[in-house]
């Protein structure tokens, strides 16, 4: 490495270090810890782990089917109602499994997302059906155009 420009300390803004400088990590990042103190806190590979428990797979499926069902409801209402029902059923099953085995499964946030999006797609389908039905009602009764 080259020497830092005048006025920039070793390990400064661009991470210049002199060959004998071993006071910290490369690039000047981190803190100056006393000898014998580790900075990794026992975790490897990026984001800290929330817990050692697994995510319940039905909850993941429920969220995927629920979000895709919500999008399908806007273009193909019948596919949206099928995926909405599947998302709600999978979400409820996931919540039951998560509550039955709390020592095995971590949390149920994806199941709740699946239930909510599935219910929204069902609600959208019901409201659409209601408006279409109300619009066709005068025609069906013979009083419309």
N, C-alpha and C positions, 0 to 999 in steps of 0.2 A: 504494500500500500504506500501511497505517497504521503508526504507530510501535509498537515492541514495548512490552509492559507494563514497569513498573519492575522492575529486577533481571534482565531477560532481555537478553542481548547481541544485537546485530544478527546475523542469520543463525542464531539459536538454534533452540530446539526446534520452533517452528512456522514457521521460515523468514522471519521479519520482517527486512526490510532497509531501511536508510535510502536515500533517493534517490541519494546520492552513493557508496554502497557498491558497488563492482564487483570485489570481491576474489575472488569465486568464483561457482559456478553458483547459479541461483535455488534457494531453499529451504535454503541452508546445507549442501548435500551436496557431497561430493567433498573434495579436498585442495587446499591452497594451493600450487600449483606455481609455480616461477619463470617469469618471462617467456620465451616461446619454446618451452616444453615442452608438448606436447599430451597430453591424457589419454585419447584414444580408442584408442591402440595400433594404429591402422590397421584396426580392424574396425568394421563397421556392422551394425546391425539385430539386436541381441540376443545370443544365445548364441555363444560362440566356435566357430569351425569346427574340426573335428577334423583334417580334411585336405581337399585339393582334389579328392580322388578320389570317384567315384560309388559308391553302394551297388549291388551286383549284384541285378538285379530278380528272378531266380529265388529268391534267398534271402528276399526280401520275400514272394513268393508262397508259398514253403514255410512260413514262419512263420504266415502267415494261414490257410493250409489246415490246418496242423498243429494250431493252437490250436482252430480251429472243429471239426476232426475229433475232437479229444479231447473236446470238449463233446458232439458228436453220438454218440460211442461210448456215452455213458451213457444216451441215450434211444433211439437207433436204431443198433444194433450194426453192421448191414450198411453203412450210410452211413459209419460211423466207420472201418470197415476199408478202404473205398475211399479216403477222404480221408487215412487214415494212410499207405497205400501211395504216394499222390500226393505227400504232404508229404516222405516219405523220398526219393523219386526226384528231386523238385525240389531238395531240400537237397543231395543228393550232386552233382547237376549244377551247382549254384551253387558248391560248394566246388571242383569241378574247374575251372570257369571262372575263379574268383578266383585259384586257384594258377597257372593258365596265363597269366593277364594281370594280374600284381600292379601294373603301372604304370597300369592302367586302373581297377581296382576296389579299394575301400578295405579292407573287412574282411568277414568271413563269419559274424558272430555271429548274424544272423537265420537263416542257413542251418542253423547248429547248433541253434538253438531249434526250427526246423521239423523237423529230424531227430529230436530228442529227443521232441517232442510227438507226432510221427507214430509213433515207435516205442512210446511209452507207450500210444497208442490201439490199436496192434496187440497189444501185450502184454495190455491189458485185455480185448480181444476173445478172445484165446487162453485166458486164465484163465477167462473167463465160459463159453466153449465147453467147457472141461475140466470145470468144475463141473456144467454142465448135462448133459454126457455121462456123468459119474459118477453123477449123480442118476437118469438114465434107464437106466443099465446093468442094474440088477436087473429092471426092467420088460421090457427087451428080451430078457433071458435067460429070462424066464418065471418068475422066482423072486420077483417083487414082487407088490404088490396088484393 
